[in-house]
């Protein structure tokens, strides 16, 4: 049985994606950085294939207002 391993956390650059894939991840999750830097998702998918990149949906507040409210990156640290 094959179960693909998705790893994320702290992914802020394409080099981070490469590091995680080299460490054995099958897929890389990009979440906060996807909101703050959407180009990162495109660049990573272009380089490694869209099958390797996993991301959350952009919150509807961001899509309609351009604001991260009520969702905030690193909210757990405040």
mmCIF file of the N, C-alpha and C atoms, coordinates in Angstrom:
data_MODEL
# 
_entry.id   MODEL 
# 
loop_
_atom_site.group_PDB 
_atom_site.id 
_atom_site.type_symbol 
_atom_site.label_atom_id 
_atom_site.label_alt_id 
_atom_site.label_comp_id 
_atom_site.label_asym_id 
_atom_site.label_entity_id 
_atom_site.label_seq_id 
_atom_site.pdbx_PDB_ins_code 
_atom_site.Cartn_x 
_atom_site.Cartn_y 
_atom_site.Cartn_z 
_atom_site.occupancy 
_atom_site.B_iso_or_equiv 
_atom_site.pdbx_formal_charge 
_atom_site.auth_seq_id 
_atom_site.auth_comp_id 
_atom_site.auth_asym_id 
_atom_site.auth_atom_id 
_atom_site.pdbx_PDB_model_num 
ATOM 1   N N  . UNK A 1 1  ? 0.848   -1.168 0.000   1.00 0.00 ? 1  UNK A N  1 
ATOM 2   C CA . UNK A 1 1  ? 0.000   0.000  0.000   1.00 0.00 ? 1  UNK A CA 1 
ATOM 3   C C  . UNK A 1 1  ? 0.895   1.233  0.000   1.00 0.00 ? 1  UNK A C  1 
ATOM 4   N N  . UNK A 1 2  ? 0.576   2.187  -0.839  1.00 0.00 ? 2  UNK A N  1 
ATOM 5   C CA . UNK A 1 2  ? 1.313   3.445  -0.907  1.00 0.00 ? 2  UNK A CA 1 
ATOM 6   C C  . UNK A 1 2  ? 0.421   4.575  -0.408  1.00 0.00 ? 2  UNK A C  1 
ATOM 7   N N  . UNK A 1 3  ? 0.904   5.296  0.569   1.00 0.00 ? 3  UNK A N  1 
ATOM 8   C CA . UNK A 1 3  ? 0.198   6.468  1.082   1.00 0.00 ? 3  UNK A CA 1 
ATOM 9   C C  . UNK A 1 3  ? 1.146   7.651  0.948   1.00 0.00 ? 3  UNK A C  1 
ATOM 10  N N  . UNK A 1 4  ? 0.835   8.614  0.061   1.00 0.00 ? 4  UNK A N  1 
ATOM 11  C CA . UNK A 1 4  ? 1.738   9.746  -0.117  1.00 0.00 ? 4  UNK A CA 1 
ATOM 12  C C  . UNK A 1 4  ? 1.847   10.584 1.158   1.00 0.00 ? 4  UNK A C  1 
ATOM 13  N N  . UNK A 1 5  ? 3.055   10.988 1.468   1.00 0.00 ? 5  UNK A N  1 
ATOM 14  C CA . UNK A 1 5  ? 3.330   11.792 2.649   1.00 0.00 ? 5  UNK A CA 1 
ATOM 15  C C  . UNK A 1 5  ? 3.367   13.266 2.270   1.00 0.00 ? 5  UNK A C  1 
ATOM 16  N N  . UNK A 1 6  ? 2.508   14.063 2.901   1.00 0.00 ? 6  UNK A N  1 
ATOM 17  C CA . UNK A 1 6  ? 2.497   15.510 2.690   1.00 0.00 ? 6  UNK A CA 1 
ATOM 18  C C  . UNK A 1 6  ? 3.111   16.171 3.913   1.00 0.00 ? 6  UNK A C  1 
ATOM 19  N N  . UNK A 1 7  ? 4.069   17.048 3.674   1.00 0.00 ? 7  UNK A N  1 
ATOM 20  C CA . UNK A 1 7  ? 4.773   17.740 4.748   1.00 0.00 ? 7  UNK A CA 1 
ATOM 21  C C  . UNK A 1 7  ? 4.674   19.234 4.496   1.00 0.00 ? 7  UNK A C  1 
ATOM 22  N N  . UNK A 1 8  ? 4.499   20.000 5.558   1.00 0.00 ? 8  UNK A N  1 
ATOM 23  C CA . UNK A 1 8  ? 4.451   21.452 5.429   1.00 0.00 ? 8  UNK A CA 1 
ATOM 24  C C  . UNK A 1 8  ? 4.911   22.101 6.713   1.00 0.00 ? 8  UNK A C  1 
ATOM 25  N N  . UNK A 1 9  ? 4.871   23.406 6.709   1.00 0.00 ? 9  UNK A N  1 
ATOM 26  C CA . UNK A 1 9  ? 5.295   24.181 7.861   1.00 0.00 ? 9  UNK A CA 1 
ATOM 27  C C  . UNK A 1 9  ? 6.592   24.893 7.574   1.00 0.00 ? 9  UNK A C  1 
ATOM 28  N N  . UNK A 1 10 ? 6.540   26.207 7.589   1.00 0.00 ? 10 UNK A N  1 
ATOM 29  C CA . UNK A 1 10 ? 7.753   26.985 7.363   1.00 0.00 ? 10 UNK A CA 1 
ATOM 30  C C  . UNK A 1 10 ? 8.199   27.049 5.921   1.00 0.00 ? 10 UNK A C  1 
ATOM 31  N N  . UNK A 1 11 ? 7.327   26.697 5.000   1.00 0.00 ? 11 UNK A N  1 
ATOM 32  C CA . UNK A 1 11 ? 7.690   26.722 3.575   1.00 0.00 ? 11 UNK A CA 1 
ATOM 33  C C  . UNK A 1 11 ? 7.523   28.148 3.067   1.00 0.00 ? 11 UNK A C  1 
ATOM 34  N N  . UNK A 1 12 ? 8.646   28.822 2.824   1.00 0.00 ? 12 UNK A N  1 
ATOM 35  C CA . UNK A 1 12 ? 8.613   30.222 2.398   1.00 0.00 ? 12 UNK A CA 1 
ATOM 36  C C  . UNK A 1 12 ? 9.313   30.472 1.067   1.00 0.00 ? 12 UNK A C  1 
ATOM 37  N N  . UNK A 1 13 ? 9.973   29.423 0.543   1.00 0.00 ? 13 UNK A N  1 
ATOM 38  C CA . UNK A 1 13 ? 10.725  29.579 -0.703  1.00 0.00 ? 13 UNK A CA 1 
ATOM 39  C C  . UNK A 1 13 ? 10.738  28.246 -1.446  1.00 0.00 ? 13 UNK A C  1 
ATOM 40  N N  . UNK A 1 14 ? 11.036  28.313 -2.734  1.00 0.00 ? 14 UNK A N  1 
ATOM 41  C CA . UNK A 1 14 ? 11.121  27.102 -3.547  1.00 0.00 ? 14 UNK A CA 1 
ATOM 42  C C  . UNK A 1 14 ? 12.208  26.184 -2.998  1.00 0.00 ? 14 UNK A C  1 
ATOM 43  N N  . UNK A 1 15 ? 13.259  26.745 -2.421  1.00 0.00 ? 15 UNK A N  1 
ATOM 44  C CA . UNK A 1 15 ? 14.326  25.934 -1.836  1.00 0.00 ? 15 UNK A CA 1 
ATOM 45  C C  . UNK A 1 15 ? 13.803  25.093 -0.668  1.00 0.00 ? 15 UNK A C  1 
ATOM 46  N N  . UNK A 1 16 ? 12.813  25.609 0.071   1.00 0.00 ? 16 UNK A N  1 
ATOM 47  C CA . UNK A 1 16 ? 12.209  24.834 1.156   1.00 0.00 ? 16 UNK A CA 1 
ATOM 48  C C  . UNK A 1 16 ? 11.463  23.626 0.599   1.00 0.00 ? 16 UNK A C  1 
ATOM 49  N N  . UNK A 1 17 ? 10.796  23.806 -0.535  1.00 0.00 ? 17 UNK A N  1 
ATOM 50  C CA . UNK A 1 17 ? 10.094  22.689 -1.189  1.00 0.00 ? 17 UNK A CA 1 
ATOM 51  C C  . UNK A 1 17 ? 11.103  21.618 -1.579  1.00 0.00 ? 17 UNK A C  1 
ATOM 52  N N  . UNK A 1 18 ? 12.205  22.026 -2.176  1.00 0.00 ? 18 UNK A N  1 
ATOM 53  C CA . UNK A 1 18 ? 13.248  21.077 -2.582  1.00 0.00 ? 18 UNK A CA 1 
ATOM 54  C C  . UNK A 1 18 ? 13.789  20.305 -1.381  1.00 0.00 ? 18 UNK A C  1 
ATOM 55  N N  . UNK A 1 19 ? 14.021  21.002 -0.274  1.00 0.00 ? 19 UNK A N  1 
ATOM 56  C CA . UNK A 1 19 ? 14.541  20.367 0.938   1.00 0.00 ? 19 UNK A CA 1 
ATOM 57  C C  . UNK A 1 19 ? 13.584  19.285 1.444   1.00 0.00 ? 19 UNK A C  1 
ATOM 58  N N  . UNK A 1 20 ? 12.280  19.584 1.462   1.00 0.00 ? 20 UNK A N  1 
ATOM 59  C CA . UNK A 1 20 ? 11.291  18.622 1.949   1.00 0.00 ? 20 UNK A CA 1 
ATOM 60  C C  . UNK A 1 20 ? 11.149  17.429 1.010   1.00 0.00 ? 20 UNK A C  1 
ATOM 61  N N  . UNK A 1 21 ? 11.170  17.675 -0.296  1.00 0.00 ? 21 UNK A N  1 
ATOM 62  C CA . UNK A 1 21 ? 11.092  16.571 -1.256  1.00 0.00 ? 21 UNK A CA 1 
ATOM 63  C C  . UNK A 1 21 ? 12.326  15.683 -1.154  1.00 0.00 ? 21 UNK A C  1 
ATOM 64  N N  . UNK A 1 22 ? 13.499  16.293 -0.984  1.00 0.00 ? 22 UNK A N  1 
ATOM 65  C CA . UNK A 1 22 ? 14.735  15.516 -0.830  1.00 0.00 ? 22 UNK A CA 1 
ATOM 66  C C  . UNK A 1 22 ? 14.718  14.678 0.453   1.00 0.00 ? 22 UNK A C  1 
ATOM 67  N N  . UNK A 1 23 ? 14.000  15.161 1.468   1.00 0.00 ? 23 UNK A N  1 
ATOM 68  C CA . UNK A 1 23 ? 13.914  14.450 2.743   1.00 0.00 ? 23 UNK A CA 1 
ATOM 69  C C  . UNK A 1 23 ? 12.899  13.309 2.699   1.00 0.00 ? 23 UNK A C  1 
ATOM 70  N N  . UNK A 1 24 ? 12.161  13.168 1.591   1.00 0.00 ? 24 UNK A N  1 
ATOM 71  C CA . UNK A 1 24 ? 11.252  12.042 1.441   1.00 0.00 ? 24 UNK A CA 1 
ATOM 72  C C  . UNK A 1 24 ? 9.777   12.375 1.306   1.00 0.00 ? 24 UNK A C  1 
ATOM 73  N N  . UNK A 1 25 ? 9.422   13.649 1.391   1.00 0.00 ? 25 UNK A N  1 
ATOM 74  C CA . UNK A 1 25 ? 8.014   14.027 1.216   1.00 0.00 ? 25 UNK A CA 1 
ATOM 75  C C  . UNK A 1 25 ? 7.583   13.758 -0.228  1.00 0.00 ? 25 UNK A C  1 
ATOM 76  N N  . UNK A 1 26 ? 6.344   13.331 -0.394  1.00 0.00 ? 26 UNK A N  1 
ATOM 77  C CA . UNK A 1 26 ? 5.772   13.156 -1.731  1.00 0.00 ? 26 UNK A CA 1 
ATOM 78  C C  . UNK A 1 26 ? 5.081   14.430 -2.191  1.00 0.00 ? 26 UNK A C  1 
ATOM 79  N N  . UNK A 1 27 ? 4.567   15.186 -1.220  1.00 0.00 ? 27 UNK A N  1 
ATOM 80  C CA . UNK A 1 27 ? 3.853   16.431 -1.491  1.00 0.00 ? 27 UNK A CA 1 
ATOM 81  C C  . UNK A 1 27 ? 4.264   17.438 -0.428  1.00 0.00 ? 27 UNK A C  1 
ATOM 82  N N  . UNK A 1 28 ? 4.181   18.724 -0.783  1.00 0.00 ? 28 UNK A N  1 
ATOM 83  C CA . UNK A 1 28 ? 4.536   19.791 0.146   1.00 0.00 ? 28 UNK A CA 1 
ATOM 84  C C  . UNK A 1 28 ? 3.344   20.723 0.303   1.00 0.00 ? 28 UNK A C  1 
ATOM 85  N N  . UNK A 1 29 ? 2.969   20.980 1.556   1.00 0.00 ? 29 UNK A N  1 
ATOM 86  C CA . UNK A 1 29 ? 1.870   21.888 1.856   1.00 0.00 ? 29 UNK A CA 1 
ATOM 87  C C  . UNK A 1 29 ? 2.373   23.306 2.042   1.00 0.00 ? 29 UNK A C  1 
ATOM 88  N N  . UNK A 1 30 ? 1.763   24.222 1.325   1.00 0.00 ? 30 UNK A N  1 
ATOM 89  C CA . UNK A 1 30 ? 2.090   25.647 1.443   1.00 0.00 ? 30 UNK A CA 1 
ATOM 90  C C  . UNK A 1 30 ? 0.796   26.360 1.802   1.00 0.00 ? 30 UNK A C  1 
ATOM 91  N N  . UNK A 1 31 ? 0.727   26.958 2.983   1.00 0.00 ? 31 UNK A N  1 
ATOM 92  C CA . UNK A 1 31 ? -0.519  27.562 3.422   1.00 0.00 ? 31 UNK A CA 1 
ATOM 93  C C  . UNK A 1 31 ? -0.385  29.059 3.666   1.00 0.00 ? 31 UNK A C  1 
ATOM 94  N N  . UNK A 1 32 ? 0.206   29.472 4.774   1.00 0.00 ? 32 UNK A N  1 
ATOM 95  C CA . UNK A 1 32 ? 0.330   30.901 5.057   1.00 0.00 ? 32 UNK A CA 1 
ATOM 96  C C  . UNK A 1 32 ? 1.080   31.612 3.948   1.00 0.00 ? 32 UNK A C  1 
ATOM 97  N N  . UNK A 1 33 ? 2.168   31.027 3.495   1.00 0.00 ? 33 UNK A N  1 
ATOM 98  C CA . UNK A 1 33 ? 2.946   31.656 2.426   1.00 0.00 ? 33 UNK A CA 1 
ATOM 99  C C  . UNK A 1 33 ? 2.162   31.754 1.123   1.00 0.00 ? 33 UNK A C  1 
ATOM 100 N N  . UNK A 1 34 ? 1.191   30.853 0.922   1.00 0.00 ? 34 UNK A N  1 
ATOM 101 C CA . UNK A 1 34 ? 0.360   30.915 -0.276  1.00 0.00 ? 34 UNK A CA 1 
ATOM 102 C C  . UNK A 1 34 ? -0.505  32.170 -0.278  1.00 0.00 ? 34 UNK A C  1 
ATOM 103 N N  . UNK A 1 35 ? -0.920  32.607 0.909   1.00 0.00 ? 35 UNK A N  1 
ATOM 104 C CA . UNK A 1 35 ? -1.724  33.826 1.011   1.00 0.00 ? 35 UNK A CA 1 
ATOM 105 C C  . UNK A 1 35 ? -0.830  35.051 0.885   1.00 0.00 ? 35 UNK A C  1 
ATOM 106 N N  . UNK A 1 36 ? 0.316   35.004 1.555   1.00 0.00 ? 36 UNK A N  1 
ATOM 107 C CA . UNK A 1 36 ? 1.212   36.158 1.558   1.00 0.00 ? 36 UNK A CA 1 
ATOM 108 C C  . UNK A 1 36 ? 2.004   36.300 0.270   1.00 0.00 ? 36 UNK A C  1 
ATOM 109 N N  . UNK A 1 37 ? 2.273   35.179 -0.416  1.00 0.00 ? 37 UNK A N  1 
ATOM 110 C CA . UNK A 1 37 ? 3.069   35.185 -1.642  1.00 0.00 ? 37 UNK A CA 1 
ATOM 111 C C  . UNK A 1 37 ? 2.538   34.125 -2.601  1.00 0.00 ? 37 UNK A C  1 
ATOM 112 N N  . UNK A 1 38 ? 1.425   34.405 -3.280  1.00 0.00 ? 38 UNK A N  1 
ATOM 113 C CA . UNK A 1 38 ? 0.833   33.404 -4.183  1.00 0.00 ? 38 UNK A CA 1 
ATOM 114 C C  . UNK A 1 38 ? 1.776   32.945 -5.296  1.00 0.00 ? 38 UNK A C  1 
ATOM 115 N N  . UNK A 1 39 ? 2.728   33.767 -5.659  1.00 0.00 ? 39 UNK A N  1 
ATOM 116 C CA . UNK A 1 39 ? 3.688   33.396 -6.710  1.00 0.00 ? 39 UNK A CA 1 
ATOM 117 C C  . UNK A 1 39 ? 4.515   32.179 -6.299  1.00 0.00 ? 39 UNK A C  1 
ATOM 118 N N  . UNK A 1 40 ? 4.722   31.996 -5.008  1.00 0.00 ? 40 UNK A N  1 
ATOM 119 C CA . UNK A 1 40 ? 5.480   30.838 -4.518  1.00 0.00 ? 40 UNK A CA 1 
ATOM 120 C C  . UNK A 1 40 ? 4.816   29.533 -4.945  1.00 0.00 ? 40 UNK A C  1 
ATOM 121 N N  . UNK A 1 41 ? 3.498   29.458 -4.858  1.00 0.00 ? 41 UNK A N  1 
ATOM 122 C CA . UNK A 1 41 ? 2.777   28.246 -5.254  1.00 0.00 ? 41 UNK A CA 1 
ATOM 123 C C  . UNK A 1 41 ? 2.979   27.985 -6.743  1.00 0.00 ? 41 UNK A C  1 
ATOM 124 N N  . UNK A 1 42 ? 2.869   29.013 -7.556  1.00 0.00 ? 42 UNK A N  1 
ATOM 125 C CA . UNK A 1 42 ? 3.066   28.853 -9.002  1.00 0.00 ? 42 UNK A CA 1 
ATOM 126 C C  . UNK A 1 42 ? 4.495   28.426 -9.318  1.00 0.00 ? 42 UNK A C  1 
ATOM 127 N N  . UNK A 1 43 ? 5.460   29.095 -8.693  1.00 0.00 ? 43 UNK A N  1 
ATOM 128 C CA . UNK A 1 43 ? 6.865   28.763 -8.955  1.00 0.00 ? 43 UNK A CA 1 
ATOM 129 C C  . UNK A 1 43 ? 7.191   27.327 -8.550  1.00 0.00 ? 43 UNK A C  1 
ATOM 130 N N  . UNK A 1 44 ? 6.692   26.912 -7.384  1.00 0.00 ? 44 UNK A N  1 
ATOM 131 C CA . UNK A 1 44 ? 6.947   25.545 -6.919  1.00 0.00 ? 44 UNK A CA 1 
ATOM 132 C C  . UNK A 1 44 ? 6.265   24.524 -7.827  1.00 0.00 ? 44 UNK A C  1 
ATOM 133 N N  . UNK A 1 45 ? 5.031   24.801 -8.225  1.00 0.00 ? 45 UNK A N  1 
ATOM 134 C CA . UNK A 1 45 ? 4.308   23.882 -9.113  1.00 0.00 ? 45 UNK A CA 1 
ATOM 135 C C  . UNK A 1 45 ? 4.963   23.813 -10.490 1.00 0.00 ? 45 UNK A C  1 
ATOM 136 N N  . UNK A 1 46 ? 5.439   24.944 -10.981 1.00 0.00 ? 46 UNK A N  1 
ATOM 137 C CA . UNK A 1 46 ? 6.131   24.942 -12.278 1.00 0.00 ? 46 UNK A CA 1 
ATOM 138 C C  . UNK A 1 46 ? 7.412   24.111 -12.219 1.00 0.00 ? 46 UNK A C  1 
ATOM 139 N N  . UNK A 1 47 ? 8.114   24.185 -11.099 1.00 0.00 ? 47 UNK A N  1 
ATOM 140 C CA . UNK A 1 47 ? 9.394   23.487 -10.995 1.00 0.00 ? 47 UNK A CA 1 
ATOM 141 C C  . UNK A 1 47 ? 9.239   21.996 -10.693 1.00 0.00 ? 47 UNK A C  1 
ATOM 142 N N  . UNK A 1 48 ? 8.310   21.636 -9.776  1.00 0.00 ? 48 UNK A N  1 
ATOM 143 C CA . UNK A 1 48 ? 8.203   20.256 -9.314  1.00 0.00 ? 48 UNK A CA 1 
ATOM 144 C C  . UNK A 1 48 ? 6.938   19.540 -9.765  1.00 0.00 ? 48 UNK A C  1 
ATOM 145 N N  . UNK A 1 49 ? 6.020   20.246 -10.384 1.00 0.00 ? 49 UNK A N  1 
ATOM 146 C CA . UNK A 1 49 ? 4.765   19.658 -10.835 1.00 0.00 ? 49 UNK A CA 1 
ATOM 147 C C  . UNK A 1 49 ? 3.646   19.943 -9.847  1.00 0.00 ? 49 UNK A C  1 
ATOM 148 N N  . UNK A 1 50 ? 2.480   20.230 -10.372 1.00 0.00 ? 50 UNK A N  1 
ATOM 149 C CA . UNK A 1 50 ? 1.349   20.589 -9.512  1.00 0.00 ? 50 UNK A CA 1 
ATOM 150 C C  . UNK A 1 50 ? 0.909   19.427 -8.620  1.00 0.00 ? 50 UNK A C  1 
ATOM 151 N N  . UNK A 1 51 ? 1.260   18.185 -8.972  1.00 0.00 ? 51 UNK A N  1 
ATOM 152 C CA . UNK A 1 51 ? 0.893   17.048 -8.135  1.00 0.00 ? 51 UNK A CA 1 
ATOM 153 C C  . UNK A 1 51 ? 1.647   17.050 -6.813  1.00 0.00 ? 51 UNK A C  1 
ATOM 154 N N  . UNK A 1 52 ? 2.728   17.831 -6.704  1.00 0.00 ? 52 UNK A N  1 
ATOM 155 C CA . UNK A 1 52 ? 3.545   17.868 -5.482  1.00 0.00 ? 52 UNK A CA 1 
ATOM 156 C C  . UNK A 1 52 ? 3.162   18.987 -4.525  1.00 0.00 ? 52 UNK A C  1 
ATOM 157 N N  . UNK A 1 53 ? 2.331   19.923 -4.960  1.00 0.00 ? 53 UNK A N  1 
ATOM 158 C CA . UNK A 1 53 ? 2.043   21.105 -4.155  1.00 0.00 ? 53 UNK A CA 1 
ATOM 159 C C  . UNK A 1 53 ? 0.599   21.059 -3.665  1.00 0.00 ? 53 UNK A C  1 
ATOM 160 N N  . UNK A 1 54 ? 0.428   21.220 -2.350  1.00 0.00 ? 54 UNK A N  1 
ATOM 161 C CA . UNK A 1 54 ? -0.887  21.208 -1.720  1.00 0.00 ? 54 UNK A CA 1 
ATOM 162 C C  . UNK A 1 54 ? -1.051  22.530 -0.995  1.00 0.00 ? 54 UNK A C  1 
ATOM 163 N N  . UNK A 1 55 ? -2.228  23.142 -1.108  1.00 0.00 ? 55 UNK A N  1 
ATOM 164 C CA . UNK A 1 55 ? -2.466  24.414 -0.433  1.00 0.00 ? 55 UNK A CA 1 
ATOM 165 C C  . UNK A 1 55 ? -3.918  24.522 -0.025  1.00 0.00 ? 55 UNK A C  1 
ATOM 166 N N  . UNK A 1 56 ? -4.160  25.306 0.991   1.00 0.00 ? 56 UNK A N  1 
ATOM 167 C CA . UNK A 1 56 ? -5.535  25.547 1.424   1.00 0.00 ? 56 UNK A CA 1 
ATOM 168 C C  . UNK A 1 56 ? -6.192  26.539 0.485   1.00 0.00 ? 56 UNK A C  1 
ATOM 169 N N  . UNK A 1 57 ? -7.483  26.604 0.522   1.00 0.00 ? 57 UNK A N  1 
ATOM 170 C CA . UNK A 1 57 ? -8.202  27.617 -0.230  1.00 0.00 ? 57 UNK A CA 1 
ATOM 171 C C  . UNK A 1 57 ? -7.989  28.961 0.442   1.00 0.00 ? 57 UNK A C  1 
ATOM 172 N N  . UNK A 1 58 ? -7.870  29.990 -0.353  1.00 0.00 ? 58 UNK A N  1 
ATOM 173 C CA . UNK A 1 58 ? -7.734  31.328 0.213   1.00 0.00 ? 58 UNK A CA 1 
ATOM 174 C C  . UNK A 1 58 ? -9.047  31.682 0.898   1.00 0.00 ? 58 UNK A C  1 
ATOM 175 N N  . UNK A 1 59 ? -8.974  32.159 2.147   1.00 0.00 ? 59 UNK A N  1 
ATOM 176 C CA . UNK A 1 59 ? -10.209 32.505 2.860   1.00 0.00 ? 59 UNK A CA 1 
ATOM 177 C C  . UNK A 1 59 ? -11.072 33.473 2.063   1.00 0.00 ? 59 UNK A C  1 
ATOM 178 N N  . UNK A 1 60 ? -12.371 33.326 2.179   1.00 0.00 ? 60 UNK A N  1 
ATOM 179 C CA . UNK A 1 60 ? -13.290 34.160 1.400   1.00 0.00 ? 60 UNK A CA 1 
ATOM 180 C C  . UNK A 1 60 ? -13.126 35.634 1.745   1.00 0.00 ? 60 UNK A C  1 
ATOM 181 N N  . UNK A 1 61 ? -12.760 35.956 2.985   1.00 0.00 ? 61 UNK A N  1 
ATOM 182 C CA . UNK A 1 61 ? -12.552 37.360 3.344   1.00 0.00 ? 61 UNK A CA 1 
ATOM 183 C C  . UNK A 1 61 ? -11.426 37.961 2.509   1.00 0.00 ? 61 UNK A C  1 
ATOM 184 N N  . UNK A 1 62 ? -10.380 37.183 2.270   1.00 0.00 ? 62 UNK A N  1 
ATOM 185 C CA . UNK A 1 62 ? -9.265  37.669 1.444   1.00 0.00 ? 62 UNK A CA 1 
ATOM 186 C C  . UNK A 1 62 ? -9.733  37.872 0.007   1.00 0.00 ? 62 UNK A C  1 
ATOM 187 N N  . UNK A 1 63 ? -10.476 36.920 -0.491  1.00 0.00 ? 63 UNK A N  1 
ATOM 188 C CA . UNK A 1 63 ? -10.917 36.983 -1.882  1.00 0.00 ? 63 UNK A CA 1 
ATOM 189 C C  . UNK A 1 63 ? -11.852 38.160 -2.132  1.00 0.00 ? 63 UNK A C  1 
ATOM 190 N N  . UNK A 1 64 ? -12.677 38.518 -1.157  1.00 0.00 ? 64 UNK A N  1 
ATOM 191 C CA . UNK A 1 64 ? -13.660 39.576 -1.383  1.00 0.00 ? 64 UNK A CA 1 
ATOM 192 C C  . UNK A 1 64 ? -13.183 40.957 -0.943  1.00 0.00 ? 64 UNK A C  1 
ATOM 193 N N  . UNK A 1 65 ? -12.283 41.024 0.050   1.00 0.00 ? 65 UNK A N  1 
ATOM 194 C CA . UNK A 1 65 ? -11.889 42.332 0.575   1.00 0.00 ? 65 UNK A CA 1 
ATOM 195 C C  . UNK A 1 65 ? -10.401 42.622 0.448   1.00 0.00 ? 65 UNK A C  1 
ATOM 196 N N  . UNK A 1 66 ? -9.595  41.605 0.169   1.00 0.00 ? 66 UNK A N  1 
ATOM 197 C CA . UNK A 1 66 ? -8.155  41.797 0.148   1.00 0.00 ? 66 UNK A CA 1 
ATOM 198 C C  . UNK A 1 66 ? -7.565  41.862 1.549   1.00 0.00 ? 66 UNK A C  1 
ATOM 199 N N  . UNK A 1 67 ? -8.377  41.557 2.543   1.00 0.00 ? 67 UNK A N  1 
ATOM 200 C CA . UNK A 1 67 ? -7.942  41.598 3.937   1.00 0.00 ? 67 UNK A CA 1 
ATOM 201 C C  . UNK A 1 67 ? -7.873  40.183 4.485   1.00 0.00 ? 67 UNK A C  1 
ATOM 202 N N  . UNK A 1 68 ? -6.941  39.946 5.387   1.00 0.00 ? 68 UNK A N  1 
ATOM 203 C CA . UNK A 1 68 ? -6.847  38.638 6.012   1.00 0.00 ? 68 UNK A CA 1 
ATOM 204 C C  . UNK A 1 68 ? -7.822  38.485 7.173   1.00 0.00 ? 68 UNK A C  1 
ATOM 205 N N  . UNK A 1 69 ? -8.522  39.551 7.545   1.00 0.00 ? 69 UNK A N  1 
ATOM 206 C CA . UNK A 1 69 ? -9.470  39.467 8.647   1.00 0.00 ? 69 UNK A CA 1 
ATOM 207 C C  . UNK A 1 69 ? -10.657 38.607 8.225   1.00 0.00 ? 69 UNK A C  1 
ATOM 208 N N  . UNK A 1 70 ? -11.151 37.692 9.024   1.00 0.00 ? 70 UNK A N  1 
ATOM 209 C CA . UNK A 1 70 ? -10.785 37.403 10.404  1.00 0.00 ? 70 UNK A CA 1 
ATOM 210 C C  . UNK A 1 70 ? -9.639  36.405 10.535  1.00 0.00 ? 70 UNK A C  1 
ATOM 211 N N  . UNK A 1 71 ? -9.142  35.864 9.436   1.00 0.00 ? 71 UNK A N  1 
ATOM 212 C CA . UNK A 1 71 ? -8.047  34.905 9.477   1.00 0.00 ? 71 UNK A CA 1 
ATOM 213 C C  . UNK A 1 71 ? -6.734  35.652 9.437   1.00 0.00 ? 71 UNK A C  1 
ATOM 214 N N  . UNK A 1 72 ? -5.790  35.264 10.284  1.00 0.00 ? 72 UNK A N  1 
ATOM 215 C CA . UNK A 1 72 ? -4.491  35.904 10.318  1.00 0.00 ? 72 UNK A CA 1 
ATOM 216 C C  . UNK A 1 72 ? -3.385  34.854 10.329  1.00 0.00 ? 72 UNK A C  1 
ATOM 217 N N  . UNK A 1 73 ? -2.350  35.053 9.517   1.00 0.00 ? 73 UNK A N  1 
ATOM 218 C CA . UNK A 1 73 ? -1.209  34.143 9.588   1.00 0.00 ? 73 UNK A CA 1 
ATOM 219 C C  . UNK A 1 73 ? -0.613  34.188 10.983  1.00 0.00 ? 73 UNK A C  1 
ATOM 220 N N  . UNK A 1 74 ? -0.204  33.064 11.491  1.00 0.00 ? 74 UNK A N  1 
ATOM 221 C CA . UNK A 1 74 ? 0.463   32.954 12.796  1.00 0.00 ? 74 UNK A CA 1 
ATOM 222 C C  . UNK A 1 74 ? -0.419  33.453 13.936  1.00 0.00 ? 74 UNK A C  1 
ATOM 223 N N  . UNK A 1 75 ? -1.710  33.328 13.792  1.00 0.00 ? 75 UNK A N  1 
ATOM 224 C CA . UNK A 1 75 ? -2.640  33.803 14.808  1.00 0.00 ? 75 UNK A CA 1 
ATOM 225 C C  . UNK A 1 75 ? -2.365  33.172 16.169  1.00 0.00 ? 75 UNK A C  1 
ATOM 226 N N  . UNK A 1 76 ? -1.888  31.934 16.163  1.00 0.00 ? 76 UNK A N  1 
ATOM 227 C CA . UNK A 1 76 ? -1.633  31.231 17.402  1.00 0.00 ? 76 UNK A CA 1 
ATOM 228 C C  . UNK A 1 76 ? -0.494  31.866 18.205  1.00 0.00 ? 76 UNK A C  1 
ATOM 229 N N  . UNK A 1 77 ? 0.265   32.756 17.612  1.00 0.00 ? 77 UNK A N  1 
ATOM 230 C CA . UNK A 1 77 ? 1.387   33.378 18.302  1.00 0.00 ? 77 UNK A CA 1 
ATOM 231 C C  . UNK A 1 77 ? 1.011   34.700 18.966  1.00 0.00 ? 77 UNK A C  1 
ATOM 232 N N  . UNK A 1 78 ? -0.199  35.179 18.761  1.00 0.00 ? 78 UNK A N  1 
ATOM 233 C CA . UNK A 1 78 ? -0.569  36.483 19.330  1.00 0.00 ? 78 UNK A CA 1 
ATOM 234 C C  . UNK A 1 78 ? -1.080  36.340 20.742  1.00 0.00 ? 78 UNK A C  1 
# 
